[in-house]
Amino acid sequence: MRTELVTTLKRKATDLLADLEREKKPILITQHGLPSAYLVDVESFNRLQSRMSILEGIARGERAIDEGRTLTHEEAKAKMSRWLK
């Protein structure tokens, strides 16, 4: 992964954004020698958000199962039929 100084971001923001769009690889921005932020292109960010949403849904489902919050097939069909009308 590419790493750039925050001062480089300040001086060459347009160039860095063009590189992001072309290469689709995140750029780590450091400040005072420490990681400060990541720059990612919009498409990659949206894909990550979508994946995170799916994973959070799976985690909620697993918690529901662990807590015994489940429905029978018939109960689920009845509940969903209200939304599908």
C-alpha positions in Angstrom: 0.0 0.0 0.0 1.2 3.5 -0.8 1.9 5.9 2.0 2.0 9.6 1.7 2.7 12.5 4.1 -0.2 14.9 5.0 1.9 17.7 3.5 2.0 15.8 0.2 -1.8 15.6 0.4 -2.0 19.3 0.9 0.4 20.1 -2.1 -0.7 17.4 -4.5 -4.4 16.6 -3.7 -5.4 16.6 -7.4 -2.6 14.2 -8.4 -3.4 11.9 -5.5 -7.1 11.8 -6.4 -6.2 11.1 -10.0 -4.0 8.2 -8.9 -6.8 6.8 -6.7 -9.3 6.9 -9.6 -6.8 5.2 -11.9 -5.3 2.6 -9.5 -8.2 1.9 -7.2 -5.7 1.3 -4.3 -6.0 3.1 -0.9 -3.4 5.6 0.1 -2.4 5.8 3.8 -1.8 9.4 4.9 0.6 9.9 7.8 0.9 12.9 10.1 4.0 13.3 12.3 5.1 9.8 11.3 1.8 8.2 12.4 -1.1 6.8 10.4 -3.8 9.4 10.2 -6.3 8.5 7.4 -6.9 6.4 4.3 -7.8 7.9 1.0 -10.0 5.5 -1.1 -11.9 6.0 -4.3 -15.7 6.3 -4.2 -16.3 3.0 -5.9 -14.1 1.1 -3.4 -15.6 2.9 -0.5 -19.2 2.1 -1.6 -18.3 -1.5 -2.1 -16.8 -1.7 1.4 -19.9 -0.1 2.9 -22.1 -2.6 1.1 -20.0 -5.5 2.4 -20.1 -4.1 5.9 -23.8 -3.8 5.8 -24.1 -7.5 4.8 -21.7 -8.6 7.5 -23.7 -6.6 10.1 -26.9 -8.2 9.0 -25.3 -11.7 9.4 -24.1 -10.7 12.9 -27.6 -9.6 13.9 -29.0 -12.9 12.6 -26.4 -14.9 14.6 -27.2 -12.9 17.7 -30.9 -13.5 17.2 -30.3 -17.2 16.9 -28.1 -17.3 20.0 -30.9 -15.4 21.9 -33.6 -17.7 20.7 -35.3 -15.0 18.6 -36.3 -17.3 15.7 -39.5 -18.0 13.8 -40.9 -21.2 12.3 -41.2 -21.3 8.5 -44.9 -20.7 8.8 -44.5 -17.7 11.1 -41.9 -16.2 8.8 -44.2 -16.6 5.8 -47.1 -15.0 7.6 -44.9 -12.0 8.7 -43.4 -11.5 5.2 -46.8 -11.7 3.5 -47.7 -8.4 5.2 -44.8 -6.7 3.4 -45.5 -8.4 0.0 -49.1 -7.3 -0.4 
